[in-house]
Amino acid sequence: MKLFKLANTFRNDESGAVTVDWVVLTAAIVGLGIAVYGVVSGGIQDLSQDIDTQLTGQAISTSFE
């Protein structure tokens, strides 16, 4: 009988379940961030190259004509 009571107490104990939930949730968020970075990185690189080209071609006027 004592073994069954111990087994039921162990089965109903949920003190570590919250930690497991947070670990899974954090891992999902990190995985989602990595996936978003993989999708967006190419566009960001192209956009930064376009900005560099535009800024390099700008002429700075040194007079108030």
PyMOL commands that set and color helices and strands:
alter all, ss='L'
color gray80, all
select helices_A, chain A and resi 2-12+17-56
alter helices_A, ss='H'
color red, helices_A
deselect
rebuild
show_as cartoon
